Amino acid sequence: MNVLQVVLFVIKIIEIKFEMNTSIKRVRIMVLGDSGVGKTSLVNLIAHNEPIKSPSWTIGSSVEVKLHEYKEGTKEQKTYFIEMWDIGGSNNHKNERHVFYNPCHGIILVYDLTNRKSEEHLNDWLQELLNREGGNSSMTSVTSFDEFDPENFLGTNQIPILVVGTKINQAHERKPNGKNFATQIGADEILLDCRQPRYLAAGTSNSVKLSRFFDRVIDFSSKSHERFGNSVSSPIYSSKFTIPHQE
Ligand SMILES: Nc1nc2c(ncn2[C@@H]2O[C@H](COP(=O)(O)OP(=O)(O)OP(=O)(O)O)[C@@H](O)[C@H]2O)c(=O)[nH]1
């Protein structure tokens, strides 16, 4: 058994105990991006509303859980557990990472605003997840397409994606609207400093975007269950597609 298999085994046991102890449903989000962009810092801020003091290098993955009120303030309001799977960005584990990618009900793509390459790499991260080993083409909603088409991301059956740009406190310039990755895939984007809780404070546009994203993830998870039952896999893309390279 290698380290990743041991980690997965322990996670499975925790999940089984967790399910025995609670009737609250849970959904699972993958948090992806290059090493050092701030995934651990972001996930900690979202889960605990406070910055992490000294984030360590993530080996394999780590999981944080947050309680979320689905459709808060409406008759449909319901509490859910949001699992955020922080996947280590190091290339050392590139070949084994796919074991964490299933099931997946939503994706947070993280890049560093001071590191242009990290935004360009988001397409690779998306491809890696969507074409993951174990991806079952019979469960996907999209066939193949050569050119990126935002419609393929915006349909109600498509997996929700949120793009997050970190280290805004160090960023000097920002690409004009329309040139950034989030705009190209038609996803919501949040820009923040993960060390400052005010960026996700209640009532801010960022916190509204995050809450709306979690609601969409829950909708997507419910639809997956309706269509595919309690399958281990969730229906996400496994199609081949390309996103035009940014200048
Ligand atoms: N100034 C600033 N520093 C940040 C921000 N987010 C993260 N950092 C710092 O960036 C470094 C890397 O952050 P991590 O959260 O460990 O990055 P990661 O993406 O989880 O990295 P891996 O575990 O290697 O995949 C740490 O020193 C953080 O304190 C931010 O928004 N602003």
The ligand as an SDF file (V2000), in Angstrom:
LIG
                    3D

 32 34  0  0  0  0  0  0  0  0999 V2000
   -0.1160   37.6870    0.3110 N   0  0  0  0  0  0  0  0  0  0  0  0
   -0.8520   36.5830    0.1800 C   0  0  0  0  0  0  0  0  0  0  0  0
   -0.2810   35.3840    0.4650 N   0  0  0  0  0  0  0  0  0  0  0  0
   -1.0420   34.2770    0.3070 C   0  0  0  0  0  0  0  0  0  0  0  0
   -2.3970   34.3270   -0.1140 C   0  0  0  0  0  0  0  0  0  0  0  0
   -2.8730   33.0670   -0.1820 N   0  0  0  0  0  0  0  0  0  0  0  0
   -1.8590   32.2550    0.1960 C   0  0  0  0  0  0  0  0  0  0  0  0
   -0.7620   32.9660    0.4880 N   0  0  0  0  0  0  0  0  0  0  0  0
    0.5510   32.4470    0.8870 C   0  0  0  0  0  0  0  0  0  0  0  0
    1.0380   31.6320   -0.1770 O   0  0  0  0  0  0  0  0  0  0  0  0
    1.7550   30.5160    0.3390 C   0  0  0  0  0  0  0  0  0  0  0  0
    1.1660   29.2050   -0.2120 C   0  0  0  0  0  0  0  0  0  0  0  0
   -0.1700   29.0660    0.2630 O   0  0  0  0  0  0  0  0  0  0  0  0
   -0.9100   27.6370    0.3660 P   0  0  0  0  0  0  0  0  0  0  0  0
   -2.2880   27.9320    0.8560 O   0  0  0  0  0  0  0  0  0  0  0  0
   -0.1100   26.6570    1.1330 O   0  0  0  0  0  0  0  0  0  0  0  0
   -0.8900   27.2040   -1.1810 O   0  0  0  0  0  0  0  0  0  0  0  0
   -1.4230   25.8290   -1.8300 P   0  0  0  0  0  0  0  0  0  0  0  0
   -2.0300   26.1900   -3.1310 O   0  0  0  0  0  0  0  0  0  0  0  0
   -2.2850   25.0940   -0.8640 O   0  0  0  0  0  0  0  0  0  0  0  0
   -0.0650   25.0310   -2.0850 O   0  0  0  0  0  0  0  0  0  0  0  0
    0.1850   23.4210   -2.2180 P   0  0  0  0  0  0  0  0  0  0  0  0
   -0.1380   22.7960   -0.9000 O   0  0  0  0  0  0  0  0  0  0  0  0
    1.6440   23.3060   -2.5530 O   0  0  0  0  0  0  0  0  0  0  0  0
   -0.6650   22.9220   -3.3450 O   0  0  0  0  0  0  0  0  0  0  0  0
    1.6690   30.6160    1.8700 C   0  0  0  0  0  0  0  0  0  0  0  0
    2.8330   31.2400    2.3450 O   0  0  0  0  0  0  0  0  0  0  0  0
    0.4560   31.5310    2.1050 C   0  0  0  0  0  0  0  0  0  0  0  0
    0.5320   32.2700    3.3150 O   0  0  0  0  0  0  0  0  0  0  0  0
   -2.9770   35.6290   -0.3790 C   0  0  0  0  0  0  0  0  0  0  0  0
   -4.1420   35.7730   -0.8000 O   0  0  0  0  0  0  0  0  0  0  0  0
   -2.1530   36.7100   -0.2060 N   0  0  0  0  0  0  0  0  0  0  0  0
  1  2  1  0
  2  3  2  0
  2 32  1  0
  3  4  1  0
  4  5  2  0
  4  8  1  0
  5  6  1  0
  5 30  1  0
  6  7  2  0
  7  8  1  0
  8  9  1  0
  9 10  1  0
  9 28  1  0
 10 11  1  0
 11 12  1  0
 11 26  1  0
 12 13  1  0
 13 14  1  0
 14 15  2  0
 14 16  1  0
 14 17  1  0
 17 18  1  0
 18 19  2  0
 18 20  1  0
 18 21  1  0
 21 22  1  0
 22 23  2  0
 22 24  1  0
 22 25  1  0
 26 27  1  0
 26 28  1  0
 28 29  1  0
 30 31  2  0
 30 32  1  0
M  END
$$$$
